[in-house]
Amino acid sequence: MADICRRLEGRGLIARDVSPEDARRKILSLTEDGDKALEEVTERSLGLNERLLEVVPAARRAALIKQLIALADHWETLDSER
């Protein structure tokens, strides 16, 4: 996780500050560029979801998404059993 944070900080997407209560803790926050990047990736992700689901009839999309979430949740439990 620290490596990911260093890379995000290096790209100017997050800022890392020392906690005023505990100097060992770091407080991470999005920079203005990070906020813009998050907005862009969110828009792209939503657009991709729409394109991916366009082959599924609108009336069945909610049920499919619910099933996919259940499958992902189950996957997480299997992974945590290792």
N, CA, C and O atoms as a GROMACS GRO file, in nm:
protein
  328
    1MET      N    1   0.082  -0.119   0.000
    1MET     CA    2   0.000   0.000   0.000
    1MET      C    3   0.087   0.126   0.000
    1MET      O    4   0.056   0.224  -0.067
    2ALA      N    5   0.195   0.121   0.075
    2ALA     CA    6   0.284   0.238   0.081
    2ALA      C    7   0.342   0.269  -0.056
    2ALA      O    8   0.358   0.386  -0.091
    3ASP      N    9   0.374   0.165  -0.134
    3ASP     CA   10   0.428   0.186  -0.268
    3ASP      C   11   0.326   0.255  -0.358
    3ASP      O   12   0.360   0.346  -0.434
    4ILE      N   13   0.202   0.211  -0.350
    4ILE     CA   14   0.095   0.273  -0.429
    4ILE      C   15   0.081   0.420  -0.390
    4ILE      O   16   0.069   0.507  -0.477
    5CYS      N   17   0.082   0.447  -0.261
    5CYS     CA   18   0.070   0.586  -0.215
    5CYS      C   19   0.187   0.670  -0.263
    5CYS      O   20   0.168   0.785  -0.303
    6ARG      N   21   0.308   0.614  -0.261
    6ARG     CA   22   0.425   0.689  -0.310
    6ARG      C   23   0.409   0.724  -0.457
    6ARG      O   24   0.441   0.834  -0.500
    7ARG      N   25   0.358   0.628  -0.535
    7ARG     CA   26   0.340   0.654  -0.678
    7ARG      C   27   0.233   0.759  -0.702
    7ARG      O   28   0.250   0.847  -0.786
    8LEU      N   29   0.122   0.750  -0.628
    8LEU     CA   30   0.016   0.850  -0.642
    8LEU      C   31   0.065   0.987  -0.600
    8LEU      O   32   0.032   1.088  -0.663
    9GLU      N   33   0.143   0.991  -0.494
    9GLU     CA   34   0.199   1.118  -0.448
    9GLU      C   35   0.297   1.172  -0.552
    9GLU      O   36   0.300   1.293  -0.579
   10GLY      N   37   0.378   1.084  -0.610
   10GLY     CA   38   0.473   1.126  -0.713
   10GLY      C   39   0.405   1.182  -0.837
   10GLY      O   40   0.460   1.268  -0.906
   11ARG      N   41   0.285   1.133  -0.865
   11ARG     CA   42   0.209   1.184  -0.979
   11ARG      C   43   0.126   1.307  -0.943
   11ARG      O   44   0.057   1.363  -1.028
   12GLY      N   45   0.134   1.349  -0.817
   12GLY     CA   46   0.062   1.468  -0.774
   12GLY      C   47  -0.087   1.446  -0.752
   12GLY      O   48  -0.164   1.542  -0.754
   13LEU      N   49  -0.128   1.321  -0.731
   13LEU     CA   50  -0.270   1.291  -0.715
   13LEU      C   51  -0.314   1.290  -0.570
   13LEU      O   52  -0.432   1.311  -0.540
   14ILE      N   53  -0.220   1.265  -0.479
   14ILE     CA   54  -0.252   1.270  -0.336
   14ILE      C   55  -0.145   1.351  -0.264
   14ILE      O   56  -0.033   1.366  -0.311
   15ALA      N   57  -0.183   1.402  -0.149
   15ALA     CA   58  -0.090   1.470  -0.059
   15ALA      C   59  -0.082   1.389   0.069
   15ALA      O   60  -0.183   1.336   0.116
   16ARG      N   61   0.035   1.380   0.124
   16ARG     CA   62   0.055   1.304   0.248
   16ARG      C   63   0.103   1.400   0.356
   16ARG      O   64   0.205   1.468   0.340
   17ASP      N   65   0.028   1.406   0.465
   17ASP     CA   66   0.063   1.493   0.577
   17ASP      C   67   0.075   1.410   0.704
   17ASP      O   68   0.016   1.303   0.715
   18VAL      N   69   0.150   1.462   0.799
   18VAL     CA   70   0.165   1.395   0.928
   18VAL      C   71   0.044   1.430   1.015
   18VAL      O   72  -0.001   1.545   1.017
   19SER      N   73  -0.007   1.331   1.085
   19SER     CA   74  -0.120   1.353   1.175
   19SER      C   75  -0.077   1.442   1.291
   19SER      O   76   0.029   1.419   1.350
   20PRO      N   77  -0.157   1.542   1.326
   20PRO     CA   78  -0.121   1.626   1.440
   20PRO      C   79  -0.129   1.551   1.573
   20PRO      O   80  -0.064   1.591   1.670
   21GLU      N   81  -0.208   1.444   1.579
   21GLU     CA   82  -0.222   1.367   1.702
   21GLU      C   83  -0.113   1.261   1.719
   21GLU      O   84  -0.075   1.227   1.831
   22ASP      N   85  -0.063   1.209   1.606
   22ASP     CA   86   0.033   1.098   1.612
   22ASP      C   87   0.126   1.110   1.492
   22ASP      O   88   0.085   1.084   1.379
   23ALA      N   89   0.248   1.149   1.515
   23ALA     CA   90   0.344   1.173   1.407
   23ALA      C   91   0.376   1.048   1.326
   23ALA      O   92   0.430   1.057   1.217
   24ARG      N   93   0.342   0.931   1.380
   24ARG     CA   94   0.366   0.807   1.305
   24ARG      C   95   0.260   0.786   1.198
   24ARG      O   96   0.283   0.713   1.101
   25ARG      N   97   0.144   0.849   1.214
   25ARG     CA   98   0.034   0.834   1.118
   25ARG      C   99   0.046   0.937   1.007
   25ARG      O  100   0.088   1.050   1.028
   26LYS      N  101   0.008   0.894   0.888
   26LYS     CA  102   0.004   0.984   0.774
   26LYS      C  103  -0.142   1.003   0.733
   26LYS      O  104  -0.221   0.909   0.733
   27ILE      N  105  -0.174   1.125   0.699
   27ILE     CA  106  -0.308   1.156   0.651
   27ILE      C  107  -0.298   1.180   0.501
   27ILE      O  108  -0.222   1.266   0.455
   28LEU      N  109  -0.375   1.103   0.425
   28LEU     CA  110  -0.374   1.114   0.279
   28LEU      C  111  -0.498   1.191   0.234
   28LEU      O  112  -0.607   1.172   0.288
   29SER      N  113  -0.480   1.277   0.137
   29SER     CA  114  -0.593   1.349   0.080
   29SER      C  115  -0.570   1.369  -0.069
   29SER      O  116  -0.456   1.374  -0.116
   30LEU      N  117  -0.679   1.378  -0.140
   30LEU     CA  118  -0.670   1.403  -0.284
   30LEU      C  119  -0.627   1.546  -0.309
   30LEU      O  120  -0.673   1.639  -0.242
   31THR      N  121  -0.540   1.564  -0.406
   31THR     CA  122  -0.506   1.698  -0.452
   31THR      C  123  -0.612   1.740  -0.553
   31THR      O  124  -0.702   1.663  -0.587
   32GLU      N  125  -0.600   1.862  -0.602
   32GLU     CA  126  -0.692   1.908  -0.706
   32GLU      C  127  -0.679   1.819  -0.829
   32GLU      O  128  -0.780   1.780  -0.889
   33ASP      N  129  -0.556   1.786  -0.867
   33ASP     CA  130  -0.536   1.695  -0.981
   33ASP      C  131  -0.592   1.557  -0.952
   33ASP      O  132  -0.648   1.492  -1.041
   34GLY      N  133  -0.579   1.511  -0.828
   34GLY     CA  134  -0.633   1.381  -0.789
   34GLY      C  135  -0.784   1.379  -0.798
   34GLY      O  136  -0.844   1.280  -0.840
   35ASP      N  137  -0.846   1.488  -0.757
   35ASP     CA  138  -0.991   1.498  -0.764
   35ASP      C  139  -1.039   1.495  -0.909
   35ASP      O  140  -1.137   1.429  -0.942
   36LYS      N  141  -0.966   1.567  -0.996
   36LYS     CA  142  -1.001   1.567  -1.139
   36LYS      C  143  -0.984   1.427  -1.198
   36LYS      O  144  -1.068   1.381  -1.275
   37ALA      N  145  -0.875   1.360  -1.161
   37ALA     CA  146  -0.849   1.225  -1.212
   37ALA      C  147  -0.959   1.129  -1.166
   37ALA      O  148  -1.004   1.044  -1.244
   38LEU      N  149  -1.002   1.143  -1.041
   38LEU     CA  150  -1.110   1.058  -0.990
   38LEU      C  151  -1.239   1.081  -1.066
   38LEU      O  152  -1.310   0.986  -1.100
   39GLU      N  153  -1.271   1.208  -1.093
   39GLU     CA  154  -1.391   1.239  -1.171
   39GLU      C  155  -1.383   1.178  -1.310
   39GLU      O  156  -1.480   1.121  -1.359
   40GLU      N  157  -1.267   1.190  -1.374
   40GLU     CA  158  -1.250   1.137  -1.509
   40GLU      C  159  -1.264   0.985  -1.512
   40GLU      O  160  -1.333   0.930  -1.598
   41VAL      N  161  -1.200   0.917  -1.418
   41VAL     CA  162  -1.206   0.772  -1.418
   41VAL      C  163  -1.347   0.724  -1.382
   41VAL      O  164  -1.391   0.619  -1.430
   42THR      N  165  -1.417   0.800  -1.299
   42THR     CA  166  -1.555   0.764  -1.265
   42THR      C  167  -1.644   0.776  -1.388
   42THR      O  168  -1.725   0.687  -1.415
   43GLU      N  169  -1.630   0.886  -1.462
   43GLU     CA  170  -1.709   0.905  -1.584
   43GLU      C  171  -1.679   0.795  -1.686
   43GLU      O  172  -1.770   0.738  -1.746
   44ARG      N  173  -1.551   0.765  -1.704
   44ARG     CA  174  -1.512   0.661  -1.800
   44ARG      C  175  -1.567   0.525  -1.757
   44ARG      O  176  -1.613   0.447  -1.840
   45SER      N  177  -1.561   0.498  -1.628
   45SER     CA  178  -1.610   0.372  -1.575
   45SER      C  179  -1.761   0.358  -1.596
   45SER      O  180  -1.810   0.252  -1.637
   46LEU      N  181  -1.835   0.465  -1.567
   46LEU     CA  182  -1.980   0.461  -1.587
   46LEU      C  183  -2.014   0.443  -1.735
   46LEU      O  184  -2.107   0.369  -1.770
   47GLY      N  185  -1.939   0.510  -1.821
   47GLY     CA  186  -1.962   0.493  -1.965
   47GLY      C  187  -1.933   0.352  -2.011
   47GLY      O  188  -2.007   0.296  -2.092
   48LEU      N  189  -1.826   0.294  -1.958
   48LEU     CA  190  -1.794   0.156  -1.993
   48LEU      C  191  -1.901   0.060  -1.943
   48LEU      O  192  -1.938  -0.034  -2.012
   49ASN      N  193  -1.951   0.085  -1.822
   49ASN     CA  194  -2.060   0.002  -1.770
   49ASN      C  195  -2.181   0.006  -1.861
   49ASN      O  196  -2.241  -0.097  -1.890
   50GLU      N  197  -2.216   0.127  -1.906
   50GLU     CA  198  -2.330   0.141  -1.997
   50GLU      C  199  -2.307   0.063  -2.126
   50GLU      O  200  -2.396  -0.008  -2.174
   51ARG      N  201  -2.187   0.076  -2.182
   51ARG     CA  202  -2.157   0.005  -2.307
   51ARG      C  203  -2.158  -0.146  -2.285
   51ARG      O  204  -2.207  -0.221  -2.370
   52LEU      N  205  -2.107  -0.190  -2.174
   52LEU     CA  206  -2.102  -0.333  -2.145
   52LEU      C  207  -2.242  -0.390  -2.127
   52LEU      O  208  -2.270  -0.501  -2.173
   53LEU      N  209  -2.329  -0.314  -2.062
   53LEU     CA  210  -2.464  -0.363  -2.032
   53LEU      C  211  -2.565  -0.338  -2.144
   53LEU      O  212  -2.680  -0.379  -2.132
   54GLU      N  213  -2.524  -0.272  -2.251
   54GLU     CA  214  -2.622  -0.241  -2.357
   54GLU      C  215  -2.677  -0.366  -2.425
   54GLU      O  216  -2.783  -0.361  -2.487
   55VAL      N  217  -2.606  -0.479  -2.413
   55VAL     CA  218  -2.657  -0.603  -2.473
   55VAL      C  219  -2.759  -0.672  -2.383
   55VAL      O  220  -2.825  -0.766  -2.426
   56VAL      N  221  -2.771  -0.625  -2.259
   56VAL     CA  222  -2.868  -0.683  -2.165
   56VAL      C  223  -2.993  -0.597  -2.167
   56VAL      O  224  -2.985  -0.475  -2.153
   57PRO      N  225  -3.110  -0.660  -2.185
   57PRO     CA  226  -3.234  -0.581  -2.183
   57PRO      C  227  -3.244  -0.498  -2.054
   57PRO      O  228  -3.210  -0.546  -1.946
   58ALA      N  229  -3.292  -0.376  -2.066
   58ALA     CA  230  -3.299  -0.284  -1.953
   58ALA      C  231  -3.372  -0.344  -1.832
   58ALA      O  232  -3.334  -0.320  -1.718
   59ALA      N  233  -3.475  -0.421  -1.860
   59ALA     CA  234  -3.553  -0.481  -1.751
   59ALA      C  235  -3.474  -0.585  -1.672
   59ALA      O  236  -3.512  -0.618  -1.559
   60ARG      N  237  -3.365  -0.638  -1.729
   60ARG     CA  238  -3.287  -0.741  -1.661
   60ARG      C  239  -3.157  -0.690  -1.600
   60ARG      O  240  -3.088  -0.763  -1.529
   61ARG      N  241  -3.124  -0.565  -1.627
   61ARG     CA  242  -2.994  -0.512  -1.582
   61ARG      C  243  -2.979  -0.511  -1.430
   61ARG      O  244  -2.875  -0.551  -1.378
   62ALA      N  245  -3.081  -0.466  -1.358
   62ALA     CA  246  -3.072  -0.457  -1.212
   62ALA      C  247  -3.048  -0.596  -1.152
   62ALA      O  248  -2.968  -0.611  -1.060
   63ALA      N  249  -3.118  -0.696  -1.203
   63ALA     CA  250  -3.101  -0.832  -1.151
   63ALA      C  251  -2.961  -0.884  -1.182
   63ALA      O  252  -2.900  -0.950  -1.098
   64LEU      N  253  -2.911  -0.855  -1.300
   64LEU     CA  254  -2.778  -0.900  -1.337
   64LEU      C  255  -2.673  -0.835  -1.247
   64LEU      O  256  -2.581  -0.902  -1.199
   65ILE      N  257  -2.686  -0.706  -1.224
   65ILE     CA  258  -2.590  -0.635  -1.137
   65ILE      C  259  -2.595  -0.693  -0.996
   65ILE      O  260  -2.491  -0.710  -0.933
   66LYS      N  261  -2.714  -0.724  -0.947
   66LYS     CA  262  -2.727  -0.784  -0.814
   66LYS      C  263  -2.657  -0.920  -0.809
   66LYS      O  264  -2.589  -0.951  -0.711
   67GLN      N  265  -2.672  -0.999  -0.914
   67GLN     CA  266  -2.604  -1.129  -0.920
   67GLN      C  267  -2.453  -1.114  -0.927
   67GLN      O  268  -2.380  -1.189  -0.863
   68LEU      N  269  -2.406  -1.017  -1.004
   68LEU     CA  270  -2.262  -0.994  -1.015
   68LEU      C  271  -2.203  -0.950  -0.881
   68LEU      O  272  -2.092  -0.990  -0.845
   69ILE      N  273  -2.276  -0.867  -0.809
   69ILE     CA  274  -2.230  -0.823  -0.676
   69ILE      C  275  -2.224  -0.942  -0.582
   69ILE      O  276  -2.128  -0.955  -0.505
   70ALA      N  277  -2.325  -1.028  -0.586
   70ALA     CA  278  -2.324  -1.147  -0.501
   70ALA      C  279  -2.206  -1.237  -0.536
   70ALA      O  280  -2.142  -1.293  -0.447
   71LEU      N  281  -2.177  -1.252  -0.664
   71LEU     CA  282  -2.063  -1.332  -0.708
   71LEU      C  283  -1.932  -1.271  -0.659
   71LEU      O  284  -1.844  -1.343  -0.613
   72ALA      N  285  -1.918  -1.140  -0.670
   72ALA     CA  286  -1.797  -1.072  -0.624
   72ALA      C  287  -1.782  -1.086  -0.472
   72ALA      O  288  -1.672  -1.110  -0.423
   73ASP      N  289  -1.892  -1.072  -0.399
   73ASP     CA  290  -1.887  -1.090  -0.254
   73ASP      C  291  -1.843  -1.231  -0.218
   73ASP      O  292  -1.762  -1.250  -0.127
   74HIS      N  293  -1.896  -1.329  -0.289
   74HIS     CA  294  -1.858  -1.469  -0.265
   74HIS      C  295  -1.710  -1.490  -0.297
   74HIS      O  296  -1.640  -1.562  -0.225
   75TRP      N  297  -1.663  -1.430  -0.404
   75TRP     CA  298  -1.522  -1.440  -0.443
   75TRP      C  299  -1.434  -1.389  -0.329
   75TRP      O  300  -1.331  -1.450  -0.297
   76GLU      N  301  -1.474  -1.278  -0.269
   76GLU     CA  302  -1.396  -1.220  -0.159
   76GLU      C  303  -1.390  -1.317  -0.041
   76GLU      O  304  -1.285  -1.328   0.023
   77THR      N  305  -1.498  -1.387  -0.012
   77THR     CA  306  -1.495  -1.482   0.100
   77THR      C  307  -1.404  -1.599   0.067
   77THR      O  308  -1.334  -1.650   0.156
   78LEU      N  309  -1.402  -1.642  -0.058
   78LEU     CA  310  -1.314  -1.753  -0.096
   78LEU      C  311  -1.168  -1.711  -0.085
   78LEU      O  312  -1.084  -1.789  -0.040
   79ASP      N  313  -1.138  -1.589  -0.125
   79ASP     CA  314  -1.002  -1.540  -0.121
   79ASP      C  315  -0.955  -1.525   0.024
   79ASP      O  316  -0.838  -1.548   0.054
   80SER      N  317  -1.045  -1.485   0.114
   80SER     CA  318  -1.006  -1.465   0.253
   80SER      C  319  -0.988  -1.596   0.328
   80SER      O  320  -0.934  -1.597   0.439
   81GLU      N  321  -1.031  -1.708   0.269
   81GLU     CA  322  -1.017  -1.838   0.335
   81GLU      C  323  -0.877  -1.898   0.319
   81GLU      O  324  -0.844  -1.997   0.384
   82ARG      N  325  -0.795  -1.838   0.235
   82ARG     CA  326  -0.661  -1.894   0.212
   82ARG      C  327  -0.576  -1.890   0.333
   82ARG      O  328  -0.461  -1.934   0.329
   0.00000   0.00000   0.00000
